[in-house]
């Protein structure tokens, strides 16, 4: 009698496991998996951060520094992955006509950039049936039925808050304060039943070239009068 009960219990547990397997297989049908890497910053996060820095510096007018010898002191610019933002600030001053100095003592103007924010965050929304654990009686196994989403939204957004202070190298008298220069960038992914789509202001991820140009904040500028003379054949610099 005990053997019969044990056999029936075994059959019921096996049937439950088989049912869970079938349901999971059906729910997983049509799903795709992406290869995941784990660098300190994903490519998307790096693009979001750098684009936010570009947006923050896009509107500042640095024309008063044209022809001035400027030293950029980044002592107070403390942020994650700050090198691109620092380079973008140097680019902005150079494009405005400033002469970048490698030492404070050789400059007439000291500029101290500072960062109020330079980071990214992620927000998610989920509507559907969450994953459900199904413990099997008399065993330590707990299979989980995968979540069944009806609608999901995942958004990554970066923020850059940059400010600039300029003062005289000789007298330390105040020359210029930019105030808060704010920039953002985003990428949003949505999924509804079997349809997915995304939106972003990252030019690198916009497939439509004309639309991508709307998001560009920097364009190449050239001043060929400052180019060194070309190297002649048979000579070296």
Secondary structure, 3 states (H helix, E strand, C coil): CHHHHHHHHHHHHHHHHHHHHHHHHHHHCCCCCCCCCCCCCCHHHHHHHHHHHHHHHCCCCCHHHCCCEEEECCCCCCCCCCHHHHHHHHHHHHHCCCEECCCHHHCCEEEEEEEEEEEEEEEEEEEEECCEEEECCCCCCEEEECCEEEEEEEEEEEEEEEEEEEEECCCCCEEEECCCEEEEEEEEEEEECCEEEEEECCHHHCCCHHHHHHHCCCCCCCCHHHCCCCCCCCCCC
